[in-house]
């Protein structure tokens, strides 16, 4: 059986000084703080302590061997997106990070694969970068779950998703730039409360707007972190759709009927949550994703699925690898 971890992140070891190149402040950069350690910076502010597995392919492969992972699919860290920048700056940054991602993969291109990023504030530039990246060897694209005030049902973003469908580029939607931050300054509450809500918001924006009625069924779409709050709150949404016309006005079918239009990763960290997730989404629509090598990721990748006390071995095989092989056409 081939085990595929489809949600991991990379940060290149070095990249150009964007603040200097573009003449604008607060770009991310990596401050190397000691052997194998670094601090991801945004301008002069500490963003997140990080370690070598983010940029060193040899160490990634060692950790994959340790955890029994055959293929790892990497994407950049959302703080590198630059969606609030002028489009030419974000486009250049995206192409630089995309090329650096492939450089990490080139260490072992059978086991390390990459998703590209795009300057999502501009749909034409995003479509262009997706096509360029596909030709260069990226196997999909990671996007943030919103661009400023635009949710995924925004007309331009739907056009971009259609382009990905026609190019055969699977899309991983990653929450970022979390809502309500001013009320969540401590305890990583933005990651614990707002992030799952962001993902749920994106899924519901596609369902309730009727966007899934317009988007091609060829689109391969996956949401990170088990789809955030979606699975647990689907009953509430379904009830609202039945009871209130303002909920169903643009959505012709019950919300639960759209779970065959997208996938989720398995990063939920509890047997009970994973059981509910598979019951809601089905065996075919949950993909192993660890969010490593970050501290909030699964520390021994695949353990939650492998050691699940109730899952059949067939279900485990689907989640651990088969589903991802099909999703990415590997
Ligand atoms: Co992640």
Boltz pocket constraint, residues with backbone or C-beta under 6 A from the ligand:
constraints:
  - pocket:
      binder: B
      contacts: [[A, 7], [A, 9], [A, 174], [A, 224], [A, 291]]
      max_distance: 6.0
